[in-house]
Amino acid sequence: IKNNPNQIAKTLWTENNDGEQLTIIRCADEKDEAFQIAKRIKKEVSTKKLSLNDIAILYRINSQSRALEEAMRREKIPYKIIGGVEFYRRKEVKDILAYLRILSNQEDEESLLRIMNFPQRGIGNTSISKMIGFARKLELSLFKTMSRVFEVIEVKERIQKNVKQFKLLLDKYIELKNELSLGELTSALIDELGILRIYKEENTQESKARYENIQELLGAIQDYSKEHPDATLEDFLAEVSLIAGVDQLDEKENSITMMTVHSAKGLEFPIVFVTGCEEDIFPLNPKFDSDSRTDEERRLFYVAITRAEQKVFITYARSRYRFGEVAYQSRSRFLDELDPKTYAESNGGVGKKTTRRKKNYYDDVYQESYDDFDQERRSLRVGSRVTHEIFGNGKILQISGQGDLQKVSIAFEDFGTKHLLVKFANLKLV
């Protein structure tokens, strides 16, 4: 913090004993970063007899949370997000997913209502209500009603034309769904909708966050497509539904805390992970901002590392999916300003995997657990009683697909029927 020229000199002291050195971990990418954090959380909890409540993960921007959330779920580490919402529950992410759900299932009226006037196309609630009334009267779906909107005389002609254009757009991408990859389909749709351009032109902190979250969703889709080249849009949506279902459960009392650095002001935790310590993330946009902005970023970094009472882990990635492409990152200048005597450096997955994303980092990490489950997976039968860690006990109604794409339909006692990918469901025979 002394590198800030206008910083008021302070001398901080504590009655505690000397703490441990900081640990700086160099990671291959955001997925490796998230896995390294999950691995060290488990180690700290097991060796130091700490509670998960004693641990916090801090990030500079909200879009960083997606990879972290996925790693925590995979490692079965409960978490809560302070001052924000889980990635797949953010408005802009839910908007894009609603479009994808309509391409998959035109009878999904909830998703259709969400996107009918997003982005704004002049179709107001009154007109939508008139179309719903027409649909109910003729026992049609709302999607089919859009093709007959000119028969809904209560809807103005101008709005009828807007509805027709919207229907043609959806029809176009329903056809393209069978021709394009999942990543290509989503990118083309977002581009034609102009959503990213809209958020970019708004140029507010909120719109920038929404822009980055959509780009992060595109990264998640590309990851999924490369890891599951034969997977369909329906497969991806099924996995997202499972993730969102987990997110919506009540927060567990014993859980790690995840939040932005801004949200962490005034809070303290025995162990803190400060993530994404790279140029253009922490500090944010150093190339285009003034010295005063860099000074503010340095103050935030100071806030981040001083949230820890006992131990600080700092992570940075050599590459990261940002703004629709893989960006090769440089470590934050703030790390070079630390006293070398105060930290030790460690490599995460750097050097262990030299080809990015052609093979999932988790393939090796979780191979052992998958192997353990193979025998049980082969034993699954229609009618089998199984238990799921979130949804509880249920009965298998249907099994389809093979290998990593094998899916099951299960009637759960408390959650109704769910459609799950066996690979990720971690089912146990009862």
C-alpha positions as CSV (number, residue, x, y, z in Angstrom):
1,I,0.0,0.0,0.0
2,K,3.1,2.3,0.4
3,N,3.2,2.3,-3.4
4,N,0.3,4.7,-3.4
5,P,1.9,8.2,-3.4
6,N,-0.9,9.9,-1.5
7,Q,-1.4,7.1,1.1
8,I,-1.5,8.3,4.7
9,A,1.2,6.4,6.6
10,K,-0.2,3.8,9.0
11,T,1.5,1.4,11.4
12,L,-0.7,-1.7,12.0
13,W,0.0,-4.1,14.8
14,T,-1.6,-7.2,16.3
15,E,-1.4,-9.1,19.6
16,N,-1.4,-12.4,17.7
17,N,1.7,-14.4,17.0
18,D,3.5,-14.1,13.7
19,G,1.3,-15.6,11.0
20,E,2.2,-17.9,8.1
21,Q,3.7,-16.8,4.9
22,L,1.3,-15.9,2.1
23,T,1.1,-18.6,-0.6
24,I,1.0,-17.5,-4.2
25,I,-0.3,-20.2,-6.6
26,R,0.3,-20.0,-10.3
27,C,-2.5,-21.8,-12.2
28,A,-3.1,-22.9,-15.8
29,D,-6.5,-21.3,-16.2
30,E,-9.6,-20.5,-14.3
31,K,-10.7,-24.1,-14.0
32,D,-7.3,-25.2,-12.6
33,E,-7.4,-22.2,-10.3
34,A,-10.8,-23.3,-8.9
35,F,-9.7,-26.8,-8.5
36,Q,-6.5,-25.8,-6.7
37,I,-8.6,-23.7,-4.3
38,A,-11.0,-26.6,-3.6
39,K,-8.1,-28.9,-3.0
40,R,-6.5,-26.6,-0.5
41,I,-9.8,-25.9,1.3
42,K,-10.1,-29.6,1.9
43,K,-6.6,-29.8,3.2
44,E,-6.9,-26.8,5.5
45,V,-10.2,-28.2,7.0
46,S,-8.8,-31.7,7.5
47,T,-5.3,-30.7,8.9
48,K,-6.2,-27.6,11.0
49,K,-9.6,-28.8,12.2
50,L,-11.2,-25.6,10.8
51,S,-14.8,-25.1,10.0
52,L,-15.8,-24.2,6.4
53,N,-17.3,-21.0,7.9
54,D,-13.7,-20.0,8.6
55,I,-12.8,-19.7,4.9
56,A,-13.6,-17.0,2.3
57,I,-12.9,-16.8,-1.4
58,L,-12.6,-13.3,-2.7
59,Y,-12.8,-12.2,-6.4
60,R,-12.6,-8.8,-8.1
61,I,-15.5,-9.2,-10.5
62,N,-18.6,-11.3,-10.3
63,S,-18.1,-13.3,-13.5
64,Q,-15.1,-15.0,-11.8
65,S,-17.5,-16.9,-9.6
66,R,-18.8,-19.4,-12.2
67,A,-15.7,-21.6,-12.3
68,L,-15.3,-21.4,-8.5
69,E,-18.9,-22.4,-8.0
70,E,-18.6,-25.4,-10.3
71,A,-15.4,-26.6,-8.5
72,M,-17.1,-26.3,-5.1
73,R,-20.1,-28.3,-6.3
74,R,-17.9,-31.0,-7.9
75,E,-15.9,-31.3,-4.6
76,K,-19.1,-31.2,-2.6
77,I,-17.9,-28.1,-0.6
78,P,-21.0,-26.1,0.5
79,Y,-20.8,-22.4,-0.2
80,K,-22.8,-19.2,0.1
81,I,-22.4,-16.0,-1.9
82,I,-22.5,-12.7,0.0
83,G,-23.7,-9.5,-1.8
84,G,-24.6,-11.3,-5.0
85,V,-26.4,-14.3,-6.5
86,E,-25.2,-17.6,-7.9
87,F,-24.0,-17.5,-11.5
88,Y,-26.9,-19.4,-13.1
89,R,-29.4,-17.3,-11.2
90,R,-28.2,-13.9,-12.5
91,K,-30.7,-12.1,-14.7
92,E,-28.6,-11.9,-17.9
93,V,-27.6,-15.6,-17.6
94,K,-31.3,-16.6,-17.1
95,D,-32.3,-14.5,-20.1
96,I,-29.9,-16.4,-22.5
97,L,-30.9,-19.8,-21.0
98,A,-34.5,-18.9,-21.6
99,Y,-33.8,-18.5,-25.3
100,L,-32.0,-21.8,-25.4
101,R,-34.9,-23.5,-23.6
102,I,-37.3,-22.2,-26.2
103,L,-35.1,-23.6,-29.0
104,S,-35.3,-26.9,-27.2
105,N,-38.9,-26.9,-26.1
106,Q,-41.4,-24.5,-27.7
107,E,-44.0,-25.4,-25.1
108,D,-42.0,-23.7,-22.3
109,E,-44.3,-20.8,-21.8
110,E,-42.4,-19.4,-18.7
111,S,-39.2,-19.0,-20.8
112,L,-41.1,-17.6,-23.7
113,L,-42.7,-14.9,-21.5
114,R,-39.3,-14.0,-20.1
115,I,-37.8,-13.3,-23.6
116,M,-40.7,-12.0,-25.6
117,N,-39.8,-8.4,-25.0
118,F,-36.1,-8.9,-24.2
119,P,-34.3,-7.2,-25.8
120,Q,-37.1,-4.6,-26.1
121,R,-39.1,-5.1,-29.2
122,G,-42.2,-3.2,-28.4
123,I,-44.3,-6.1,-27.2
124,G,-45.9,-4.9,-24.0
125,N,-47.6,-6.8,-21.2
126,T,-51.1,-5.8,-22.4
127,S,-50.5,-7.3,-25.8
128,I,-49.0,-10.4,-24.3
129,S,-52.1,-10.8,-22.1
130,K,-54.3,-10.5,-25.1
131,M,-52.3,-13.3,-26.9
132,I,-52.5,-15.5,-23.8
133,G,-56.2,-15.1,-23.7
134,F,-56.5,-16.0,-27.4
135,A,-54.3,-19.1,-26.8
136,R,-56.3,-20.3,-23.8
137,K,-59.6,-19.8,-25.8
138,L,-58.4,-21.9,-28.7
139,E,-56.3,-24.3,-26.5
140,L,-53.1,-23.4,-28.3
141,S,-49.6,-22.9,-26.9
142,L,-48.4,-19.3,-26.7
143,F,-45.6,-20.2,-29.2
144,K,-48.2,-21.4,-31.8
145,T,-50.3,-18.4,-31.1
146,M,-47.5,-16.1,-32.3
147,S,-48.0,-17.5,-35.8
148,R,-51.6,-16.5,-35.7
149,V,-51.1,-13.1,-34.0
150,F,-52.8,-11.3,-36.8
151,E,-56.0,-13.0,-35.7
152,V,-55.7,-11.4,-32.3
153,I,-57.6,-8.2,-33.3
154,E,-57.0,-6.6,-29.8
155,V,-53.3,-6.4,-30.6
156,K,-52.2,-3.4,-32.7
157,E,-50.9,-4.0,-36.2
158,R,-47.5,-2.6,-35.4
159,I,-47.1,-5.0,-32.4
160,Q,-48.4,-7.9,-34.5
161,K,-45.5,-7.3,-36.9
162,N,-43.1,-7.3,-34.0
163,V,-44.4,-10.6,-32.7
164,K,-44.2,-12.1,-36.2
165,Q,-40.5,-11.0,-36.5
166,F,-39.8,-12.5,-33.1
167,K,-41.4,-15.8,-34.1
168,L,-39.3,-15.8,-37.4
169,L,-36.2,-15.3,-35.3
170,L,-37.0,-18.2,-33.1
171,D,-37.9,-20.4,-36.0
172,K,-34.6,-19.6,-37.7
173,Y,-32.6,-20.8,-34.7
174,I,-34.8,-23.8,-34.1
175,E,-33.7,-24.9,-37.5
176,L,-30.0,-24.0,-36.9
177,K,-30.0,-26.0,-33.7
178,N,-29.5,-29.1,-35.8
179,E,-26.8,-27.6,-38.0
180,L,-24.5,-25.7,-35.6
181,S,-22.6,-26.7,-32.5
182,L,-23.9,-25.6,-29.2
183,G,-21.3,-22.9,-28.9
184,E,-21.8,-21.7,-32.4
185,L,-25.6,-21.6,-32.0
186,T,-25.4,-19.6,-28.8
187,S,-22.8,-17.1,-30.1
188,A,-24.8,-16.5,-33.3
189,L,-28.0,-16.0,-31.4
190,I,-26.5,-13.6,-28.9
191,D,-24.8,-11.7,-31.8
192,E,-28.1,-11.3,-33.7
193,L,-30.0,-10.2,-30.6
194,G,-27.4,-7.5,-30.0
195,I,-27.5,-8.1,-26.2
196,L,-23.7,-7.6,-25.8
197,R,-23.8,-4.4,-27.8
198,I,-26.7,-3.1,-25.7
199,Y,-24.8,-3.7,-22.5
200,K,-21.6,-2.3,-23.9
201,E,-23.3,0.9,-25.0
202,E,-25.0,1.4,-21.6
203,N,-21.5,1.6,-20.1
204,T,-22.4,1.3,-16.4
205,Q,-20.9,-0.9,-13.8
206,E,-24.0,-3.0,-13.8
207,S,-24.0,-3.4,-17.6
208,K,-20.3,-4.2,-17.6
209,A,-21.0,-7.0,-15.1
210,R,-23.8,-8.3,-17.2
211,Y,-21.6,-8.2,-20.3
212,E,-18.9,-10.2,-18.6
213,N,-21.4,-12.8,-17.2
214,I,-22.7,-13.5,-20.7
215,Q,-19.2,-14.0,-21.9
216,E,-18.6,-16.3,-19.0
217,L,-21.7,-18.3,-20.0
218,L,-20.3,-18.6,-23.5
219,G,-17.1,-19.9,-22.0
220,A,-19.1,-22.5,-19.9
221,I,-20.9,-23.6,-23.0
222,Q,-17.7,-24.0,-25.0
223,D,-16.1,-26.0,-22.2
224,Y,-19.1,-28.3,-22.0
225,S,-19.1,-28.8,-25.8
226,K,-15.4,-29.7,-25.9
227,E,-15.7,-32.1,-22.9
228,H,-18.9,-33.7,-24.4
229,P,-18.6,-33.4,-28.2
230,D,-21.7,-35.5,-28.8
231,A,-23.9,-33.7,-26.2
232,T,-27.0,-31.9,-27.4
233,L,-28.6,-28.6,-26.3
234,E,-31.0,-30.7,-24.2
235,D,-28.0,-32.4,-22.4
236,F,-26.5,-29.0,-21.5
237,L,-29.8,-27.6,-20.3
238,A,-30.4,-30.7,-18.1
239,E,-27.0,-30.2,-16.4
240,V,-27.8,-26.5,-15.9
241,S,-31.1,-27.4,-14.4
242,L,-29.4,-29.7,-11.9
243,I,-26.9,-27.0,-11.0
244,A,-29.6,-24.4,-10.5
245,G,-31.6,-26.8,-8.4
246,V,-28.7,-27.2,-6.1
247,D,-28.2,-23.4,-6.0
248,Q,-31.8,-22.9,-4.9
249,L,-31.6,-25.1,-1.9
250,D,-31.3,-23.6,1.6
251,E,-27.8,-22.5,2.5
252,K,-26.0,-24.9,4.8
253,E,-24.8,-23.4,8.1
254,N,-21.3,-24.8,7.6
255,S,-20.1,-23.4,4.3
256,I,-17.4,-21.3,2.8
257,T,-18.1,-17.7,1.9
258,M,-17.7,-16.3,-1.6
259,M,-17.9,-12.6,-2.5
260,T,-16.3,-9.7,-4.3
261,V,-13.5,-7.8,-2.5
262,H,-15.9,-4.8,-2.2
263,S,-18.4,-6.9,-0.3
264,A,-15.6,-8.1,2.1
265,K,-14.8,-4.8,3.6
266,G,-15.1,-4.9,7.3
267,L,-15.2,-8.8,7.4
268,E,-12.4,-11.1,8.6
269,F,-11.8,-14.9,8.2
270,P,-9.1,-17.2,9.5
271,I,-8.3,-18.2,5.9
272,V,-8.8,-16.1,2.7
273,F,-8.3,-17.0,-0.9
274,V,-7.7,-13.9,-3.2
275,T,-8.3,-15.0,-6.7
276,G,-7.7,-13.7,-10.3
277,C,-4.6,-11.6,-9.4
278,E,-3.8,-10.8,-13.0
279,E,-3.4,-7.6,-15.0
280,D,-6.8,-6.4,-16.3
281,I,-8.6,-8.2,-13.5
282,F,-6.9,-7.1,-10.3
283,P,-6.0,-4.3,-11.0
284,L,-9.1,-3.9,-13.3
285,N,-8.5,-2.3,-16.7
286,P,-5.1,-0.8,-15.8
287,K,-4.3,0.2,-19.4
288,F,-7.1,2.6,-19.8
289,D,-7.5,4.1,-16.3
290,S,-5.7,6.8,-14.5
291,D,-3.1,6.5,-11.7
292,S,-5.8,7.3,-9.2
293,R,-7.8,4.3,-10.4
294,T,-4.7,2.1,-10.0
295,D,-4.2,3.4,-6.5
296,E,-7.8,2.5,-5.7
297,E,-7.2,-1.0,-7.1
298,R,-4.2,-1.3,-4.9
299,R,-6.2,-0.2,-1.9
300,L,-8.7,-3.0,-2.7
301,F,-5.9,-5.5,-2.9
302,Y,-4.7,-4.3,0.5
303,V,-8.3,-4.8,1.8
304,A,-8.4,-8.3,0.3
305,I,-5.2,-9.7,1.9
306,T,-6.0,-8.0,5.2
307,R,-9.3,-9.9,5.5
308,A,-7.3,-12.9,6.6
309,E,-6.6,-13.6,10.3
310,Q,-4.2,-16.5,9.8
311,K,-3.5,-17.5,6.2
312,V,-3.7,-16.0,2.8
313,F,-3.7,-17.8,-0.6
314,I,-3.3,-15.7,-3.7
315,T,-4.0,-17.2,-7.1
316,Y,-3.5,-16.2,-10.7
317,A,-4.0,-17.9,-14.0
318,R,-1.8,-18.0,-17.1
319,S,-4.9,-18.0,-19.3
320,R,-8.5,-17.2,-18.8
321,Y,-11.7,-17.3,-21.0
322,R,-12.7,-13.6,-21.3
323,F,-14.7,-11.6,-23.8
324,G,-15.4,-14.6,-26.0
325,E,-11.9,-15.9,-26.4
326,V,-8.9,-17.4,-24.4
327,A,-6.8,-14.5,-23.1
328,Y,-3.3,-15.1,-22.0
329,Q,-2.8,-13.3,-18.7
330,S,0.1,-11.6,-16.9
331,R,0.3,-11.8,-13.1
332,S,-0.8,-8.7,-11.2
333,R,1.8,-5.9,-10.6
334,F,0.6,-6.0,-7.0
335,L,2.2,-9.4,-6.5
336,D,5.6,-7.9,-7.5
337,E,5.1,-5.2,-4.9
338,L,4.9,-7.7,-2.1
339,D,8.0,-8.3,0.1
340,P,9.5,-11.5,-1.2
341,K,10.2,-12.6,2.4
342,T,6.5,-12.6,3.1
343,Y,5.3,-15.3,0.6
344,A,6.1,-18.6,-1.0
345,E,5.2,-19.5,-4.5
346,S,3.6,-22.7,-5.7
347,N,2.5,-24.1,-9.1
348,G,-1.0,-25.5,-9.6
349,G,-1.7,-27.2,-12.8
350,V,0.9,-25.3,-14.8
351,G,3.2,-27.6,-16.6
352,K,1.0,-30.6,-15.9
353,K,-1.3,-29.8,-18.8
354,T,0.1,-27.9,-21.7
355,T,-3.0,-28.1,-24.0
356,R,-5.8,-25.9,-22.9
357,R,-9.3,-27.4,-22.8
358,K,-8.7,-30.3,-25.2
359,K,-9.0,-32.4,-22.2
360,N,-10.9,-31.4,-19.1
361,Y,-8.7,-30.8,-16.1
362,Y,-11.2,-32.7,-14.0
363,D,-10.9,-35.8,-16.2
364,D,-7.8,-37.0,-14.3
365,V,-8.8,-35.6,-11.0
366,Y,-12.1,-37.3,-10.9
367,Q,-11.2,-40.4,-12.8
368,E,-10.8,-42.4,-9.6
369,S,-14.2,-41.5,-8.4
370,Y,-15.8,-42.2,-11.7
371,D,-14.1,-45.6,-11.8
372,D,-15.5,-46.4,-8.4
373,F,-18.9,-45.5,-9.6
374,D,-18.7,-47.5,-12.9
375,Q,-19.7,-50.8,-11.3
376,E,-22.7,-49.2,-9.7
377,R,-23.6,-47.3,-12.9
378,R,-23.7,-50.6,-14.8
379,S,-26.1,-51.9,-12.1
380,L,-28.7,-49.2,-12.7
381,R,-32.0,-50.6,-14.0
382,V,-35.5,-49.3,-14.6
383,G,-37.3,-49.7,-11.4
384,S,-34.1,-49.5,-9.2
385,R,-34.3,-47.5,-6.0
386,V,-31.6,-44.9,-5.8
387,T,-30.6,-42.0,-3.6
388,H,-29.2,-38.6,-4.6
389,E,-27.4,-36.3,-2.2
390,I,-29.7,-33.4,-3.0
391,F,-33.0,-34.9,-4.1
392,G,-33.1,-37.9,-1.7
393,N,-34.7,-41.2,-2.5
394,G,-36.3,-42.1,-5.8
395,K,-37.2,-44.7,-8.4
396,I,-35.6,-44.9,-11.9
397,L,-38.3,-44.5,-14.6
398,Q,-36.2,-44.5,-17.7
399,I,-32.6,-44.9,-18.8
400,S,-31.2,-43.6,-22.1
401,G,-27.8,-43.1,-23.8
402,Q,-24.5,-44.6,-23.0
403,G,-21.2,-43.7,-21.3
404,D,-20.8,-40.1,-20.3
405,L,-24.1,-39.2,-22.0
406,Q,-26.2,-41.8,-20.2
407,K,-29.3,-40.1,-18.7
408,V,-31.9,-41.3,-16.2
409,S,-35.4,-40.1,-15.4
410,I,-36.1,-40.5,-11.6
411,A,-39.3,-40.0,-9.7
412,F,-38.0,-38.6,-6.4
413,E,-40.2,-38.8,-3.3
414,D,-39.9,-35.1,-2.4
415,F,-38.8,-33.4,-5.6
416,G,-40.9,-35.0,-8.4
417,T,-39.4,-36.3,-11.6
418,K,-35.9,-35.2,-12.5
419,H,-33.8,-35.9,-15.7
420,L,-30.1,-36.3,-14.7
421,L,-26.8,-37.1,-16.4
422,V,-25.6,-40.2,-14.6
423,K,-22.0,-39.1,-14.8
424,F,-22.7,-36.1,-12.5
425,A,-25.6,-37.4,-10.5
426,N,-23.5,-39.6,-8.2
427,L,-26.4,-41.9,-7.6
428,K,-26.3,-44.7,-5.0
429,L,-28.4,-47.8,-5.1
430,V,-30.6,-48.2,-2.1
